[in-house]
């Protein structure tokens, strides 16, 4: 087996393969990117072409290309072996082939892949498919090569056409059922799940067909059959983790720097045929966390183009919230309604309009400002209040405090009010939604406790505010917080003094090491940042829960920063060939993690 794996690795470029999942950039002789196995802002994931090895200094994991694919795709070794053997043209020995064929997932992949070929042949060659061919070639204006590239197919209305075909090929009924292709009749026997439908194969990011979407060729007047039917949840197919067209789009997404997300399969195919290949579909549903994280492997920017109807708008709003929570930059594509209702129709009518719509995609908040103020009389008090609340609720979701400040200022100018008034309203909404960070008024002071504005300083100040407000918090906080995690000497001194005083600390305390603590705390307590802490926590027991959360976030922030520092040091030591230093850094990293 080792000879086979070494042969496969010799034919692969590990940087190119991992680059299909991770955005990599040159870093000396290696390549670097953000680790796909844990959330991080600063890249600590390294890939070495020379050593055919990858390692993340953030989560301390690593291995060869087999271990990478097993981990990221949740596959067994034999599955990865078969996948890479097919990719590189390496022939497996009989015993290796038998071992991989025993795997249920591989059997199901074979069944679903063969079904896709069967559906495609039925569409192209069967006399019973004339209406279906006319629909895709004439009504939807697809070129013949597009049918082949996307393997679009058709299945007649017969009850068991596919079932009988697969039985003749030696596949068992249980595997057909497990693949989501066959269903059992109530009175006994089996029948095809898909009948009388245009078939769109659904592939994973590697291009393996894992399921199908079937569209009715003829609308059902009784309404008993859905226009679209998907493969049910199987061990291969999970709708929440799949994006239509990603296996074709991922290279273009990395090249363009953004992904266009549309609703349907035909939208994707039309865009790719037009030459815009960085396009995928969520298949008519809101983006899920899994889908957004999958896209994060290739880009940090999402352009959303959902249908203008109510369902499309609702799907877009849900997907937007998830994308923001994952730290993605979101833009909105709007197609002029007088031209078309979706990208497919727009490209068929006027492709230049679609191109311009993508190029003119608007920042998310600009889009929200337009839709929430359209047709609204802002001179009417009630309408103005409602619009303000709607926009503030969206501003709160922005992950970047600078962006939040910018759009609050925009809203203030729109309404003709002061920013401070809106910040008071924002505090009200914050208490309802309980996000981690609030937009707070910059302190006009030289006090080092209140002059810093990055999130870590805000966390440290908030924890201190709550401890001073509710002294019972000191014991819990001081036993869990890492003093070194506090991002300023002033805060570290205060918390160290609190440890020495066993939590008996207040605005009048004095410390022999630094008598300036009394002045610093007095100024801190008089600042509006402490007031916000007082307002945001209504009861003492709630303050304990929130303080625990913020201490955890602060400790994680410190650990992440320290890992990044160690990763940089490791790089320098590796370039210098300083193995002793590399070993020392590795030990320090282990202590940090464990």
N, C-alpha and C positions, 0 to 999 in steps of 0.2 A: 504493500500500500504506500510506503514512504516514497518509493520510486515514482509512483503515479503522481502523488501530491507535489513532489519536487519538479516533475516534468510540467505540471500545470502551472506552478508558480514561476517557472522559467519562461513560460509563454505569456505571462500576465505582466502588466504594468500596475503595480499596487497603487501608485498615485492616481492613475486614471480611473481605476475601479473604485477606490474609495472616494474619488472626486465626483462620482455619480451620486453620492449620498451627502458629502460634506463639501462646502466651499473652501477650497485649499488655495493658499498663496505661498509663493516661494519664501523660504526662510533659511538662507545659506544653502547648504547642500540638501536640506530637507524641505518639507512642505508643512504648512501650519494652517489650522482652522479651529472653529469652535467644536467642541466635543458633542457628538450626537447622543451620548449616553447620559449627560447631565446638563442642566442649564448653566450657562456661563456667558458672560459678556466679553471677557478678554480671552482670545484663543490660547488654549494650552494643549491642544491635540496635535501631535507631531506624527508625520509619516516619512519614513526613510525608504527611498527607492533602492539605494545601495544595499541596505540590510534586509529589504523586503519585510519591514516591520512597522507597526504603529504603536504609539503609546500616548496616553493622556496623563499629564502631570496633575490635572485637577482631581480626577477620580481614581487615579493610579491603576488604570486598566491598560491592557495592551496585548499584542499577539501578531499573528500573521494574517494573511488575507482570509483564510478559512475561519479563524476565530472571529474576525470582524463580521463576516457574513452570518455566521451562526448567531452572533449576539444581536446584530441590528435587524435581521429578518426572523429571528426566533426559529431557526432551523436546526435540524440534526446534522451531524457531520456528513452522513451519507447523502443527504439532500444537497448540501453544498458541493459535495464531490461530484454528483451528477450534473448540477448546474454549471460548474466550472469546466467539467470535462466537455460538455456540449459547447460551451463558449469558446474553448481553446482548441477543440478538435482532437483532444486526447482520448484514445479508445480505452475503455475500461475492460479489465479481464472478466471472464465469465463469472467468477465468484464474487467480484465487486458488483457486477451488474445485477446478479441475483439478490445480493444484499440490499441494494437500493430499491429494487422492485418490490421487496417485501414491505416497504414503507407505505402506509395507507395514503399519506399525502401525495406521494408520487403517483400512486394508482389513480387517485382522483384527478390529478393534473393531466394524466394521460387521457382519461375519459372526457374531461371538459375540453381539452385541446382538440380531440378527435371530433367532438360534437360541433365545435366551431367550424372545422373544415367541412363537416357534413352539411351544416346549415348554409355555408357559403356555396357549396356545389349545387345544392337544391335551388338557391336563388339564381345561379348562373345558367343551369342546364335543364331544370325540370320544366316541362310544358305547363305544369300547373302553377308556375311562378311568373307567368307573363304579366299579370297585373302588378305583382310586387316589383318586377324589373322596371315596368313603366313608372311606378311611383318613385323609386330611388333615382332612376336615370333622367326622367323627364320632369316629374313634379318637383323633386328636390334638387334637380340639376347636378347630380354627382357624376363625375367622370369615371369611366370604367376602372382606371388605375386606383381611384380612391376606394372603390369597393374591395379591391384586392389588398390595399395597404391596411385598411381598417377591418378587413375580413367580415364585412357586412353580409348577413345571410337571411334566409327565410325558411320557415317551416310551414307546411301545408296544414289544413284543418283536420287532417286525419288524426285519429286518437293515439296511434302508437308507432308512427313512422320511425322516430328516433329510437324508441325502445327496441324495436325489432332489429334495427341496424346494429345497435351496440351489442345485443345478444349474439348476433352472428359473428361479431368481432371477438367474442369470448369473454365479455365483461359480465359480471354478476349484477343481479337486480339490487342487492344491498348497496353496492358501490354507486350505482346510478342514483339511488335515493339519497345517499349521503352527499352526492355531488349536486343535489338540487335539481336534477333533470327529469326525474320520474316520480309519479305519485301513485298511491294505491287506491283502487276503487273500493267503494263501500261494500259491494257484493263480492269482492275478490277480483284479482287480476291487477294489471298495472296500465298506466297511460302516461303520455307525455305531459309535462307541466306546461310547455309552450306549444300553442297551436294557432295557426293562422296569423303569425306575427313576423314582422321584420326583426331580425335578431342582430343586436349589437354586442359583440364580445367585450367583456370587461377584464382588463389586464392589470396586474400589479405593476410595481415600479420597474420590475425586471422584464416585463413583457410577457409573463406567463398568463394565459387566459384562466381566470378563476371563477367567472360567472357570466351572466348575461342580463341585458335589458331587452325585453320583447315589446315591440309596439304593434298594436292592432292595425292590420292593414285596412280593415273595414270597421267603422265605428259600430259598437253594439247598441242597437236602438233600445234594448231593455235596460241598459245601464248596469247589468250584472257583472260585466267584465271591465276591469280597469283598462284605460287606454295604454298604460305602461305597466308591465309586470317585471319585477326583478327576481333574480335567484334568491331564495331564502338564505338566512344565515347558515353558513356551513363552516367546516374546518378550513376551507380555502377562502371563502368570501365573507368579508365583514364590510358592509356598506360604509360604516363610519370611518374606515381606515383606507378607503380607496378613492382615487381621483381619476376620472376618465381621461385618458390621453397622456398621463404623466410619463409613461415609458418613452413616448415620442418627444415630449416637451422638455424634459429635464435639462438637456444640453443647452437648448435655446433660452431657458429660464436663467441659467447661470450666465450665459453670454449677454443677455439683455439687462440683467440685474433686477428684473421684476417678473411676476407671474400674473396673467390675466385669468380670472376665475369667472366662468359663465355657468349657465344652468344646465343645458342639455347636450347630449351627444352630437346632434347635428350642428350646434353652435361651434363645438370644438372642431369638427371635421371641416366645416366651412372656413374657419379661421386658418387652419393648417393648409388647406387648399389655396387660400388666398396668399399664403406665404408668411403668415404670422403664427409661428410655431411654439411660442411660449404661452400656450393657452391650454387650460384644463377645465373640467366640469365637475361640479359637486353633485350632478345628477338630480337636480331639482330640489335639494334639501339645503338647510343651513350648513355652513362649514362646521365641522366638529373639531374638538381639540386635537384628535389624532391626525386629521387632515392638515390642520395648520402646522403642527409640529413636523409633519412630513414635508411640507413646503419649506419650512425653515432650514431644511438641509441645503436648499438651493438658493434661497433669496430671503431678504428681510422685508421685501415690499410686495404687497398684494393690491392688484387693481380689480375691483369687483364690478361685474356687469350683470346684474340680475334683471329679470323682466320687470316691466313697469306696473304690473298688476299687484294687487294687495299681497298675494302669496309670495311673489318675488321680493317685494319690499320687506316683508317680515323675515324671509330667509336671509336677506342681506343684513338686517339689523342684528340678528342672532350671530351670524358669522363675524360681523364687525366687532362685537363685544369680545368674542373669543380671540380674534386676531390681536386686538389691543392688549388683552390680558397676557398674551404670549410675547408682547413686545414688538409686534409687527407694525410697519408703516402702512397705512391704508389709504388708498385713493378710490374714488368712485367714478365709474364710466357711465355717462348718460347718453342714450341715443335719442335724437329728436323724435318725438312720438308721431309726428306727421310723416316720418320716413319709414319707421319699422318698429316692431315691438321687441325684437331680439336680434342678436348679432347675425344669425343665419339669414334672416329676412333682409337685414340691412346690407349684408355683403352681396346678396343676389340682386338687390335693387340699385345700390350705389356704394361700392366698396370704399370709395374715397371718404364717404361720411363715416364709415366705421373706423378707418384709419385715423381720421381727425378726432373722433370721439375718444379713442385710446390716448392719442397724443395730448389731448386736452383734459385728461382725467384730473379731477379736482381733489385737493386735500379733503379729508373726511369732514373736518369742522366747517369748511367753506360750503360743502354740500348740505350739512345740517342747518347752517344759518339760512340757506336758501329755502329748504323745504319747510322749516318751522316758521319762517316769516312770510312765506308766500300767501298773499291775499289777507294778511293780518293787519288790522288797524292798530298800530302801536300807540295811538292816542287814546284808545279805549283802555281803561285801567285793568279790567279783568283779562282782556286779551293780552295786554303787556305782561301781566303777572304770569299767566299760563305759559307764554313763550319764553319768558325768563327762566322759569323752572325747567322747561324741556331742555333748553340749551345748557343750563348749568349741570343737569344730570348727565349730559354727554361730555361736558368739559371735565367733570370729575374722573371720567374713565381714562383720560389721556395719561399715559405712564410718565411722560416727561413734565416736570414741574415748570420748565420754561415755556413749553407749549400751553400749559394751563394758564399761566400768567398772561401770555400773549392773547389768547382767545377771550379771557375775562376782560382784558382791555378793549378788545374789539366790541364785545357785547356792551360794555359801558358806553362807548362812543355811539353805538347804534341806538341805545335807549336814552342817551343824554343824562346819565347818572354817574356818580363817582364809583371808582373801582372798589372802594372800601365798602360801599353799600352791597355790592354783589358778593364780596367776600363774606359778609355776614350771612347772606342767603346761602352761600356755598357751605358755610359751617353747618347750617341747618340740614342741608342735604347730606352732608358727610355723616352727621349723627344717625341719619336714617340708613345710609348704605354701608357705614363702617368700613371705608377703604383704609389702606395702610397709612397713606400720607395725605396731609391737607395742604392746600395752598395757603401760606401764611405771610403776613405782612413783614417785609424785611425790617429788622430792628435797626433803629438809628442809634447805635451805641458802639463803643469800642470794647465792650465786655467780650472776652474771647468765648464766653459761654453762649452768647446770643448773636455772634457776628457771622457764623458759618451757615451756608444755605444748602449744602448737599444733603441727600437723604440720611446718611449716617449721623451727621450732626443733629439733624432734626429728631432722629430716634433717641439719641443720647439725651437731648434736652427734654424730650417728652417723658422719658423714663424718670429723669430727675424731678420734673414737675409733679408727676404723680406720686413719687415717693415723699416729696415735701407736703403734698396735699393729704396723703394717706400714709402716715408713718408705719402702719402695719405692713406695708409693702417692702420695707427695707430688708427684712430678714430673707424673704424669698428672692429678691433681686440680687442681693449681695452674695448669695450662695450659688447663683447660676450665671451671673454675668462675668465675662472675661474683661478684667480691667484694661488690658492692652487693646481690647477691641474698641474702646472709647476713642473717638478720632481726634481728640485734642488733649493737650497737657492739662488744661484747666479742668475738663471733665474728669480726667483720670485722677487729678489731685482731690477733687471733691469726693469721688467715690472711694478713694483710698482712705481719706479722712473719715468717711462714714463707716468704713470697716473697722478702723481703729476705735471709733466711738460706739461701735456695736449698734449702728443705726440711730443713735440718739443725736440727730443733727437737724438744725433748723436755721432760720435767718440770723439768729444771734450767736451761733457757735463761733468759738475761736480755736485756732489750731496753732501750736507752737512752731510748726514747720513753715507755715505760710499764713500770716495774719490777714492777707488780702482776701482770703476765702469769705470773710464776713461781708466785705464790700461787694464782692462778686455776686454772692447769693442775694444780697439785698437788691442789687440792680436786676438780677434775674427774676426775682419775685415781683418786681414792679413792672416788668415787661409784659406786653400783651401775649407773648408766647405762653406764659404760665396761665394766663386767663383762658386761652384756648384749651389748655389741658383740663382746666376746671370745668369748662362747658362740655367738652366731648365725653367726659366720664360722669354719668349721672349717679352711680352708686359705687360703693367701695368694692363690692364683690366683682363688679364688672371691670373695675380698674385692675384687679389682680389678673384676670384673664387677659386683658389687653396688654398689661405689662409683660406677662410671660411671652406673648406673641412677639412683642418688640425686642425683648432680650434675645429671643431665638433669632430674629432677623439680624440683630446687631452682631451676634456671634457668627452667624453664617457669612455676613458681609466681611468680617475680619478674616475668617478662615479662607474665603474665596480670594481676598486680596493677598493673603500670605502665600496661598498656593501659586498665585500668579508670579509673585516675587521669586519663589523657589523655582518655578519653571524657567524664568529668565536666567536665574543663576545656574540652573542645570544646563541650559543651552550654552552659556559662556564656558562652563567647565568642560562640556562635551567638545566644543570647538578647540579648546586649549589642550584637550587630551589629559585633563587633570582628574584621573580616576579616583583618587583619594577624596577630592572635594565632591565628586559625583556621589560617592558612597555616603559621605556626611550629609549631603543635601537629601538623599534618599531616606536616610534615617530620620531626619528632621520632618520630612513629609509624612512618614509613617506615624510619628508622634502626633502630628497635627491632625491626621485623619482619625486615629484611634484613641 
